[in-house]
Amino acid sequence: MPALREPMELRDRSDLAQLMRLKGDTVRSLADRAGLSHQTVHRLRNVDHSVCYRDTAIRVSEALGVAVERLFRPAERTNPSHLSTTAAP
């Protein structure tokens, strides 16, 4: 099993947006269900740099009811300071 701190990259932002629309999710509602900060989901959904740790990718995928591999892939190279890691308060 891959490490939870492995960097993961969002495959396609439009796929995330489509799944959110199908589920009726906003950034806030998805963040709340995934147990993440709204800022983390906003970064994944709207910011050019859409890399996070595997544990965040799992939370987002599970909240949307899809396999993590559908939305994310292992990141090839990343700067750890760019990873979305903020949990909900």
CYANA upper distance limits for C-alpha pairs under 8 A (distance plus 0.5 A):
  2 PRO  CA      6 GLU  CA      7.56
  3 ALA  CA     54 ARG  CA      7.80
  4 LEU  CA     53 TYR  CA      7.14
  4 LEU  CA     54 ARG  CA      5.35
  4 LEU  CA     55 ASP  CA      5.42
  5 ARG  CA     53 TYR  CA      5.62
  5 ARG  CA     54 ARG  CA      6.22
  5 ARG  CA     55 ASP  CA      7.16
  6 GLU  CA     53 TYR  CA      5.94
  6 GLU  CA     54 ARG  CA      5.87
  6 GLU  CA     74 PRO  CA      7.86
  7 PRO  CA     51 VAL  CA      7.16
  7 PRO  CA     52 CYS  CA      6.15
  7 PRO  CA     53 TYR  CA      5.00
  7 PRO  CA     54 ARG  CA      6.52
  7 PRO  CA     74 PRO  CA      6.62
  7 PRO  CA     75 ALA  CA      5.93
  7 PRO  CA     78 THR  CA      8.03
  7 PRO  CA     83 LEU  CA      7.94
  8 MET  CA     51 VAL  CA      6.06
  8 MET  CA     52 CYS  CA      5.84
  8 MET  CA     53 TYR  CA      6.04
  8 MET  CA     54 ARG  CA      6.16
  8 MET  CA     57 ALA  CA      7.49
  8 MET  CA     72 PHE  CA      6.53
  8 MET  CA     73 ARG  CA      5.97
  8 MET  CA     74 PRO  CA      4.89
  8 MET  CA     75 ALA  CA      5.20
  9 GLU  CA     50 SER  CA      6.46
  9 GLU  CA     51 VAL  CA      4.89
  9 GLU  CA     52 CYS  CA      6.94
  9 GLU  CA     72 PHE  CA      5.85
  9 GLU  CA     73 ARG  CA      5.86
  9 GLU  CA     74 PRO  CA      6.43
  9 GLU  CA     75 ALA  CA      5.41
 10 LEU  CA     44 LEU  CA      7.82
 10 LEU  CA     50 SER  CA      6.17
 10 LEU  CA     51 VAL  CA      6.79
 10 LEU  CA     71 LEU  CA      6.29
 10 LEU  CA     72 PHE  CA      4.97
 10 LEU  CA     73 ARG  CA      7.07
 11 ARG  CA     70 ARG  CA      8.30
 11 ARG  CA     71 LEU  CA      6.02
 11 ARG  CA     72 PHE  CA      5.61
 11 ARG  CA     73 ARG  CA      6.79
 12 ASP  CA     16 LEU  CA      7.27
 12 ASP  CA     71 LEU  CA      7.47
 13 ARG  CA     17 ALA  CA      6.77
 13 ARG  CA     44 LEU  CA      8.05
 13 ARG  CA     45 ARG  CA      6.57
 13 ARG  CA     46 ASN  CA      8.27
 14 SER  CA     18 GLN  CA      6.54
 15 ASP  CA     19 LEU  CA      6.69
 15 ASP  CA     71 LEU  CA      7.81
 16 LEU  CA     20 MET  CA      6.65
 16 LEU  CA     45 ARG  CA      7.44
 16 LEU  CA     71 LEU  CA      7.41
 17 ALA  CA     21 ARG  CA      6.71
 17 ALA  CA     45 ARG  CA      7.38
 18 GLN  CA     22 LEU  CA      6.69
 19 LEU  CA     23 LYS  CA      6.70
 19 LEU  CA     64 LEU  CA      7.44
 20 MET  CA     24 GLY  CA      6.47
 20 MET  CA     25 ASP  CA      5.29
 20 MET  CA     26 THR  CA      7.31
 20 MET  CA     30 LEU  CA      8.16
 20 MET  CA     64 LEU  CA      7.79
 21 ARG  CA     25 ASP  CA      6.43
 21 ARG  CA     26 THR  CA      8.34
 23 LYS  CA     64 LEU  CA      7.76
 25 ASP  CA     29 SER  CA      6.06
 25 ASP  CA     30 LEU  CA      6.21
 26 THR  CA     30 LEU  CA      6.61
 27 VAL  CA     31 ALA  CA      6.56
 27 VAL  CA     38 HIS  CA      6.79
 27 VAL  CA     41 VAL  CA      6.48
 27 VAL  CA     42 HIS  CA      6.48
 27 VAL  CA     45 ARG  CA      8.29
 28 ARG  CA     32 ASP  CA      6.61
 28 ARG  CA     38 HIS  CA      5.87
 28 ARG  CA     41 VAL  CA      8.37
 29 SER  CA     33 ARG  CA      6.74
 30 LEU  CA     34 ALA  CA      6.49
 30 LEU  CA     41 VAL  CA      7.97
 30 LEU  CA     60 VAL  CA      7.96
 30 LEU  CA     63 ALA  CA      7.37
 30 LEU  CA     64 LEU  CA      8.35
 31 ALA  CA     35 GLY  CA      6.38
 31 ALA  CA     36 LEU  CA      5.35
 31 ALA  CA     37 SER  CA      6.26
 31 ALA  CA     38 HIS  CA      5.74
 31 ALA  CA     40 THR  CA      8.23
 31 ALA  CA     41 VAL  CA      6.43
 31 ALA  CA     60 VAL  CA      8.32
 31 ALA  CA     88 ALA  CA      8.23
 32 ASP  CA     36 LEU  CA      6.79
 32 ASP  CA     37 SER  CA      7.87
 32 ASP  CA     38 HIS  CA      8.02
 32 ASP  CA     88 ALA  CA      8.03
 33 ARG  CA     63 ALA  CA      6.53
 34 ALA  CA     59 ARG  CA      5.61
 34 ALA  CA     60 VAL  CA      6.12
 34 ALA  CA     62 GLU  CA      8.00
 34 ALA  CA     63 ALA  CA      5.83
 35 GLY  CA     59 ARG  CA      7.85
 35 GLY  CA     87 ALA  CA      7.01
 35 GLY  CA     88 ALA  CA      6.05
 36 LEU  CA     40 THR  CA      7.10
 36 LEU  CA     41 VAL  CA      7.73
 36 LEU  CA     56 THR  CA      8.21
 36 LEU  CA     59 ARG  CA      8.43
 36 LEU  CA     86 THR  CA      6.94
 36 LEU  CA     87 ALA  CA      4.81
 36 LEU  CA     88 ALA  CA      4.81
 37 SER  CA     41 VAL  CA      7.30
 37 SER  CA     86 THR  CA      6.20
 37 SER  CA     87 ALA  CA      5.57
 37 SER  CA     88 ALA  CA      4.57
 37 SER  CA     89 PRO  CA      7.58
 38 HIS  CA     42 HIS  CA      6.52
 38 HIS  CA     88 ALA  CA      7.98
 39 GLN  CA     43 ARG  CA      6.63
 39 GLN  CA     86 THR  CA      7.97
 40 THR  CA     44 LEU  CA      6.95
 40 THR  CA     84 SER  CA      5.98
 40 THR  CA     85 THR  CA      7.21
 40 THR  CA     86 THR  CA      6.32
 40 THR  CA     87 ALA  CA      8.23
 41 VAL  CA     45 ARG  CA      6.54
 42 HIS  CA     46 ASN  CA      6.17
 42 HIS  CA     47 VAL  CA      7.78
 43 ARG  CA     47 VAL  CA      5.30
 43 ARG  CA     48 ASP  CA      8.41
 43 ARG  CA     49 HIS  CA      7.95
 43 ARG  CA     50 SER  CA      7.02
 43 ARG  CA     84 SER  CA      7.78
 44 LEU  CA     49 HIS  CA      7.90
 44 LEU  CA     50 SER  CA      5.20
 44 LEU  CA     51 VAL  CA      7.62
 44 LEU  CA     52 CYS  CA      8.46
 44 LEU  CA     84 SER  CA      8.15
 45 ARG  CA     50 SER  CA      8.00
 49 HIS  CA     82 HIS  CA      7.94
 50 SER  CA     83 LEU  CA      8.47
 50 SER  CA     84 SER  CA      8.35
 51 VAL  CA     75 ALA  CA      7.64
 51 VAL  CA     78 THR  CA      8.29
 51 VAL  CA     82 HIS  CA      7.64
 51 VAL  CA     83 LEU  CA      5.94
 51 VAL  CA     84 SER  CA      6.93
 52 CYS  CA     56 THR  CA      6.74
 52 CYS  CA     57 ALA  CA      7.13
 52 CYS  CA     82 HIS  CA      8.46
 52 CYS  CA     83 LEU  CA      5.10
 52 CYS  CA     84 SER  CA      5.05
 52 CYS  CA     85 THR  CA      6.91
 53 TYR  CA     57 ALA  CA      6.92
 53 TYR  CA     83 LEU  CA      7.08
 53 TYR  CA     84 SER  CA      7.41
 53 TYR  CA     85 THR  CA      7.18
 54 ARG  CA     58 ILE  CA      6.56
 55 ASP  CA     59 ARG  CA      6.83
 56 THR  CA     60 VAL  CA      6.79
 56 THR  CA     84 SER  CA      8.16
 56 THR  CA     85 THR  CA      7.21
 57 ALA  CA     61 SER  CA      6.57
 57 ALA  CA     68 VAL  CA      6.89
 57 ALA  CA     71 LEU  CA      8.50
 57 ALA  CA     72 PHE  CA      7.28
 58 ILE  CA     62 GLU  CA      6.43
 58 ILE  CA     68 VAL  CA      6.13
 59 ARG  CA     63 ALA  CA      6.59
 60 VAL  CA     64 LEU  CA      6.85
 61 SER  CA     65 GLY  CA      6.55
 61 SER  CA     66 VAL  CA      5.76
 61 SER  CA     67 ALA  CA      6.52
 61 SER  CA     68 VAL  CA      5.64
 61 SER  CA     71 LEU  CA      7.50
 62 GLU  CA     66 VAL  CA      6.51
 62 GLU  CA     67 ALA  CA      7.61
 62 GLU  CA     68 VAL  CA      7.96
 66 VAL  CA     70 ARG  CA      7.27
 66 VAL  CA     71 LEU  CA      8.44
 67 ALA  CA     71 LEU  CA      7.90
 68 VAL  CA     72 PHE  CA      6.37
 69 GLU  CA     73 ARG  CA      6.64
 78 THR  CA     82 HIS  CA      7.82
 78 THR  CA     83 LEU  CA      8.49
 79 ASN  CA     83 LEU  CA      7.88
